[in-house]
């Protein structure tokens, strides 16, 4: 005997759920899914500019700052800065925040289990009710939850790389300020020596004028040169104070317990850093890696936005126990299992707009990633060029200083026998001081270039940062 099929109104609920599920699966098969992530091509030349990349033996990315900056006083300043600098603390806090956010998103892929208990007590009766339920556990068929988790993970890794970039920048900033202070110390030493020299000259000319051997014109020239030297010294001492304030700010507190340091010309930063190939070096920089992680997050968010077009499968299960007392609590119970499928039909274009926003943000992330790479290439190329140019400048400046020393000796000898006026001696002194200052400035520029090249090549980026 053939049984008539269920009439529509009499079909069991599981039939409708099965039909809805099959329809959802069919729609999902036609839905667009996110593509596999591919790293954008680096928009930089394959080689550094011609004539700038001299071979080197030291890989900056694998060189710890303590091995590169060997001045014990500078090492102490950097160590204190990494411990106390507020930018480092902010960066560390952001890493913890991003890690916690990643943990929250990752937990969305696990069932939420609640324990509910209630009881009542009255005259002559008592009741207990305990239930364990799993609420709104989403089966991640289409990767929506996993895409959100991947986006949160990439954001967390981006903050880690951003912290590493701040770490390297702080090391470079402290070294740069320290070398500026050493340059100012050298310029102050030169200025003080100049003040002493010109004071002696003014006194000699004053005695000669009193004895009738010199005129008032030479005395006024000597006095003016002396006061000009004093003004320069005062300006340099102010700049030194400003540099000390900058170091205190970078360190995060007044530096203490510092060992003796080395002078400007004994820093030993002549190590030839190996530039490598742009594609190999730049991709290891923390700022580039952070930018790529943000790009990965944007790519993952596209997958999550597209998954909003697809059905969601939610599971709710429960187990309940009830009884008039503890003795009978586990003698009676009930359970329930209820799958729920939801399928978006009309949302006014919200899901489509969310996909458009996610794709637009990826376009922005790609452009920012490429811009970061181009800026990184420029920074390295600039410092490679500066390294060679400054070496030639130092040679010329040293030769000029020797020439000016000889010139001043000749001018002083000619003045003593009355062949020239005191103005020629002053000119010789000014030129010698300028040459000595140029040596200090060029040496400072060499050190600054070495610092910035170490930073641009990702100095120490392949070494775990110290706590800070």
Order of alpha helices (4+ residues) and beta strands (2+ residues): alpha-alpha-alpha-alpha-beta-beta-alpha-alpha-alpha-alpha-beta-beta-alpha-alpha
